[in-house]
């Protein structure tokens, strides 16, 4: 998942109003728009599962 700014001139266009959205592959997730990239990234962090204890992160 990545955070990307979408508006009426981007491809893809913003599904609602201009702002930061979360994209998973080619799918725009319905969360958003966020007012900043940081807010979008925090939302991604909340959605992703925590790594298993004892497993190194790459």
Order of alpha helices (4+ residues) and beta strands (2+ residues): beta-beta-beta-alpha
